[in-house]
């Protein structure tokens, strides 16, 4: 007589089964919070100054710049595109705003004109990126590299390759050095824009469109989503956020710098992807992107305090970006 037995199923499960509880938790929360806590603990042990109040203020000021740029990159990545012009956007915004302010002179009028010129510059770069990418169907990687080259060349041309000094003190002090209590004004501004972006992404039709376009451009078009306009708006908003970061950095260094912000391009991509924003669009949460930006700022600040060379820091950031991309593909594979 033949005895029927139950098939043995491995604990890992065949393809298509649900992931284990641990794997599901990792997919939901990610590795980033663990890395952040470990980095804080490590630097606190190695360098007591890391947990000082002064360093906390310094961390919040550094975070304000990267948070704005990580949010800008996130917006574009959600539509399955990428913006390689953010750093050059910062440089041109800095030079244009500084030139306008120094030409007009001191006073509130000069500051307002300079800020308006800087914001207009960033929004225009974003508009060019969006129009060429969306309406002419040119890969955003190529388009934004080209606009980055144009913007950087324009910044060098306008400034003659030298810093533009003599900015109004009201601009540099209010945006670059002032605080509300212990909190830097730049950080308050970054948080305000983060709150605005949260509302846009999760409470408005445009936010739903952005996620939809990144998930499937063809399906979105069939559902009546204005794909080209949505992508263009994402680039415009990203350009505006980069311009705000450029203005805050200009106030901080008290000059218009044609090389300002060069280190933020890779860090903005790393922060967004470490925070779970997919390179392939349609996936990403603003809160985790903020945590990604905080992790990179903590890492950079801690390495500076323990005197790790800038060359080694570049290697670490690059390796983290590779890790983030690998984890992105692994999470997508497990989710499927």
N, C-alpha and C positions, 0 to 999 in steps of 0.2 A: 504494500500500500504506500502510495506517495504522500508525503506530508507537505502541506503548503506552509511556507514560512513568509513572514513579512519582510519586505525588502529593507535593507539597512541603508539609512540616509545619513550622510556625513553631517557634522555639526555646522559646516560652512554652508551646506545647502546647495542644490543645483542652481545653474544660471536661471535667473528670473524669480527666485524666491526672495522673501523679505530679508534685509540685512539683519544681523544680530543687534541686540539692544545697545551694545557698546558702539557698534558701527553707526547705528541710527543716531545716537547721541552726538557722535563726532560729526556726522553730517549736519545735524541741526545747529550745534554750537560752534564747531570748528576747533582747530588747534590754536587759534590766535589768542584767546584769553589765557590759555595755559602758558604760552610763550611770554605774554605780557607780565603775568604774575612772576614768572621765573626771572625775567630780566630785572624787574623792580627789586626782587629779593637779592639777586646777585650783586647789583650795583650798590644797594644799600649796605651790604656786608663789606664790599671792597672799598667803598669810598663814602664815609659818613656825610660828606657835604651833599651827597645826592638827595638826601631826605630833608635838607634844610629848607626853611621858608623862602629864602632868596632863590634857591634853585627851583622851587615849585613855581614861583612867578616867572622865572626864565623859561621853564618848560611850557607854561601856558602861552607865553608870547610866541615861542617857536611853533607851538601847535596851531596857533591861529593861522599862520601862513600856509602850512601844509594841509590843514583841514579844508581850507577854501579850494586849494588845487586838487586835492583828492576828490572832493565833491564835483568839481568840474570834470575831472577824468571819468568819474562814475557815470555822470549824465550821458557822456558820449559812449562809453562802453555798454551801457544798458541798451543802446540802439544797435549794438554789434559793430560799432566803429571805434576809432581811437584818435586822440588828438596829440600829435607830436609837436604842436606849436606853442604849448602853454608857457614854456620858459622864455621863448622869444617874445611872446605876448607881454609878459612881465617887463622885459627889457624895453620894448617900444613904449609901453604905457608909462614907464618910469621916465624915459627921456622926453616924451611929448608933454607929460604933465609938468615936469620940471622946467622945460623950455617956456611953456605958457606962463607959469608963475613968475619966472625971473624976468620975462619980457614985460609983464604988466606991472610988477612991483610987489610991494607988501600990501597987507590988508585982506579983508574978507573977500573982496571981489576977485583978487588974484587967486586965492585958494579955491574958491568956487569954480572959477574958470579952468584952473588946472585940473581939479578933480573931474569936471565935466569932460574936458579934453581926454583925460586918461581913460575914463569909462567909455567914451565914444570910440577910442582906439581899440580897446579890447572887444567891444561889441562888434565893431566892423570886421576885425580879424575873424571872429566867430561866424559872422554872416557870410564872409567869403568862403570859409571852410564848408559851411553848411550848404550853400548854394551849389558850389562846384561838386561836392560829394553827392548831394541828393538829386539835383536836376540833371546833371551830366553823367551820373553813375560812375564817377571816378573813385577808385579806392581811397579811403580817407587817409591811409598811411602815406600815400604818395602826395595827396593834396596838402596835408598838414606839414609834411617835411618841406614842401615848396614854400608855403606861407611862412614857416619858421625861418627859412633862409631869407625871404624878402623882409620880414619884420626885423630880423637881426641886422641885416645890411642897412635898413632904414635907420635903425637906432644908432649905428656907428656913423652913418652919414650926417644925421642931424646933430649929434654930439661931437662930431669930429674925433670920435674914439676916446674922449676924455669925460670925466664926471662933470655934471652941471651942478654947481654949488650956488649958494646964496638964496636958498628957498625960504619962504616966510616962516618965521619962528612959530607962528600960530599953527601952521600945518605940521611941522616936525614935532612940536611938543604935544599937541592935542592927539595926533594919531600915532606918533612913534613912541612917546614916553609916558603919557598920562595914564592914570589908573582910576578905577572906580572902587574905592577902598583898596584892597590888596590885588584886585583883578585888573590886568592891563586892558585898556580900551580896545586894543586890537583883538583880544580874545572875546570880548563882549560882542564886537561887530561880527566876528566869525560865527559865534553861537547864534546871533540873530539871523544870519544868512542860512545857517543849518536848519533853524526852525522854519524859515520860509521854504526851504527846499523840501523839508519833511511834509509840509502842508501840500506843496505842489505835487509831490510824487504819490502821496497816499490819499489825498482828499480831492483831487481835481481830475477832470477828464484828460487833461494833457498828460498827467502822470500815468494814467492807465494806458494812454496811447504809447508813451515811451516804452513801457514794459512790453506792450503788445508787439510793437515794431521790432524790438530786439528778439522776441520769442519766435516770430515768423512774419517776415515782411509780406510774403504772398498772402497768407491767411488774413493778415491785418487789412490788406488792401481789399480783399473780398468782403470783409466785414464793414467796409466803409471808412476805415481809418485813413486820414490824410498822411500817408507815409512820408512823402518828400517834405511837407511842411513840418511834420513832427521832428524829423531828423535835423532840419535846418534850425528849428527852435532850440533843440538840444545843444547844437554847436554854439548858437548865439548866447545861450545862458552860460555855457562853459567859458566862452570868451569874456563875459561880464564878470564871472567869479575870478578868473585869472587877473582881470584888470583891478579888481578890488584888492587882491593879494599884492599886485604890483604897486598900488598906491600906498598900502600899509608898509611894504618893504622900503619904498622910497622915503617915506616919513621916518622910518627907523634909521636909515643910513644917512638921512639929511642931504641927499643929492640924487640927481638923475644919473643912473648907471647903465651904460649900454651892455654890460655883462651881468646885470642883476638877475638872479633866479636860475642860473644855469644848472644848479644842482637839484632843482625841484622836479624836473621832468620825470626822471626815473623813479624818484620817491613818490610822485603822485600816482604813477602806474602801480608801483609796489603796494602802496597803501590801499588802493581800490581793490586790487586782486587779492591781497592778503585778507581784506575784509569780506571776501566772498563774491565780489562782482566778477561775473564770467566774461572772459574775452569774447565769447560767442553770443553775448547779448541776452536780455530778458531776465537776468538773475542778478540780484544784489540788494543789500539792505543798508540803508544809510547809517544806522547805528553801528554796524560792524565795520563800515568804512571809516567811521570816526575812531573806532578802536584800533584799526589798522594804522591810521595816522598817528595816534598816540603811541603805539608800539614803536614805530620808526623814530619818533621824536625822543622817546625814552632811551632807545638803543643808541642813537647818535649822541645824545647828551651824556649818557653814562660812559660811552667810549671816549668822549672828549675829556671827561673828568679823570679817567684812569689812564689818560695819555696814549690812547691807541692812535696810530698815525692815520691821516686822512686817506692814504692809499689803501690801507687795510679796511677802513670803513667802506670804501667803494666796493671792495671785494665782497664784504658781508652783505651789503644791500643787493648786489647782483645775485648772490647765492640765494638770498631770500626771495627774490623775484622768480628765480627758477623753481624754487620750492613751491611758491604760490601757484604757479602755472601747472606744475605736476599734480598738486592737490586738487586744483580745479578740474583737471581731466579725470582724476581718480573718483572724485565726488560725483561727477556726471555719469561715469561708468557704473558706479554702485547704485546710484539713483535709478538708472535705467533697468 
